[in-house]
Amino acid sequence: MNKIPVSYVLRSYPYFLLDIIGLILAGIVVQMSIDWHLALRQGIWALAGVGIFLILVNIPYKTILKHSLPFYGFLLALLILVKVAGHQSHGARRWIGYGPVMIQPSEFMKLALVLALVWVFGKMDGKEGLSFGKVLLATSMAALPGILIAKQPDLGTAIGLFFCLGVFLFLRGIRSRTFFTALWISVILLPIGWQVVWNHLQGFQKDRIRTFLNPESDPSGLGYHTLQSMVAVGSGGWFGQGLKGATQVRFRFLPGAHTDFAFAVFSEEWGLVGAAALLLANAYILWFGYKTAVLCRESRGFFLAAGLTSLFGISFLVNASMVVGILPVVGIPMPLLSYGGSALLVSMMGLALILNVRTHEET
């Protein structure tokens, strides 16, 4: 598999690239309406992401997959280091770094897990059934970092890892005997497992679950984030309040406006029309990614494109649902829109690999 010039990639897939650039710029504009310092930092991370994007597009994805297990092992070691000596903020220990440069290894672990699962499932022949041993191996690879991340605490990212595992199991197919064995074991262990999970949840995580179905029961406390987010979305109207007219942002009514609720800010500023355009831009990325998977003639390319597209999709769908109160607040950012260098870099790396697969499959 040969390298393909970046110039060819830029010429061949302009709509995909313009879509990504548009979402990045939308994220910077959202941050600028909150605090120009945030916009400046997000812009710097965006430039770094574009540089990494151009590098990854030019390296054959099969070469990258050869380093999937070392990359997974390195991120697992970083998660352990975060547990021991990570930076703590707002009661969570998720970051590691020095000075102003801090990274969140749990975000990169999502990408590392997808690459590792491609190594597990992509090497199997299409006629080979999925054995219980393979399922156990893949589950262990998701569970190890998942437990470490849940203890940070970062329940949303931990759930995202298991979603990635579920996607791969679905795509690979499971023998009926393996499926029913795993199902009965899960049913038997479910009460114990739920009690263990519940006992290890932080107080605020338990409160989020309790108030999910009825945020109005405590409008000034536990349900405040969700209610203010829905107010922001609703007050946007058809065409939005503009960058200076969005009261939820201007008067700081919405907590986490730059991170978890960046989509709510965007909706208030640009209205239903702008929000619909943003959702369509994300939907186009999903369409491009899944079409890339369908076009693949090689199993590893198929799993890589489908897995990364699903990873992008779950972040997009969960965040959008969280903002309008359909799902509880679990701390999953909106790809390319929410503030955060690690999340932005991971999104750019994943999109670069999707384009990498597409380029090599069509040439």
RAVEN-V866900 format. One record per pair of residues at least 6 apart in sequence whose C-alpha atoms are under 7 Angstrom apart, sorted by sequence separation. I is the first residue (numbers start at 0). J is the second residue. If there is no record, write none. Layout:
i/j
I/J
I/J
//
This chain:
i/j
31/37
86/92
87/93
95/101
96/102
247/253
295/301
320/326
321/327
30/37
31/38
85/92
86/93
94/101
95/102
215/222
266/273
321/328
30/38
85/93
86/94
94/102
95/103
149/157
214/222
256/264
266/274
292/300
293/301
335/343
85/94
86/95
94/103
148/157
292/301
334/343
82/92
85/95
93/103
94/104
27/38
81/92
210/221
214/225
335/346
81/93
145/157
210/222
214/226
292/304
334/346
81/94
291/304
292/305
318/331
27/41
81/95
207/221
318/332
27/42
145/160
206/221
289/304
318/333
231/247
248/264
288/304
289/305
288/305
314/331
314/332
315/333
141/160
289/308
314/333
315/334
141/161
288/308
314/334
116/137
245/267
141/164
245/268
285/308
311/334
227/252
228/253
78/104
138/164
227/253
242/268
77/104
78/105
239/266
240/267
241/268
285/312
239/267
240/268
241/269
112/141
224/253
239/268
240/269
74/104
224/254
239/269
232/263
235/266
238/269
239/270
228/260
231/263
235/267
238/270
231/264
234/267
235/268
237/270
238/271
74/108
232/266
235/269
236/270
237/271
238/272
228/263
232/267
235/270
236/271
237/272
238/273
231/267
235/271
71/111
70/111
71/112
307/349
105/148
129/172
67/111
71/115
129/173
128/173
129/174
128/174
131/177
67/114
68/115
130/177
5/53
67/115
304/353
64/114
113/163
109/160
120/171
5/57
304/356
4/57
3/57
2/57
2/58
300/356
2/59
262/319
1/59
93/151
0/59
92/151
263/322
91/151
91/152
260/322
288/353
295/360
291/357
75/144
78/147
259/330
259/331
259/332
258/332
261/336
261/337
259/337
258/337
257/337
258/338
257/338
229/322
228/322
229/323
228/323
225/322
225/324
211/327
208/327
207/327
207/328
167/306
166/306
163/306
163/310
155/329
154/329
155/330
156/331
155/331
121/298
121/299
121/302
117/299
117/302
117/303
114/303
113/306
113/307
32/242
33/248
30/257
29/261
29/264
106/341
110/345
29/265
106/342
103/341
107/345
102/341
106/345
18/280
60/352
48/343
52/347
56/351
60/355
44/340
48/344
52/348
55/351
56/352
59/355
60/356
41/338
51/348
55/352
56/354
41/340
48/347
52/351
56/355
26/335
26/336
25/336
26/337
23/335
22/335
23/336
22/336
//
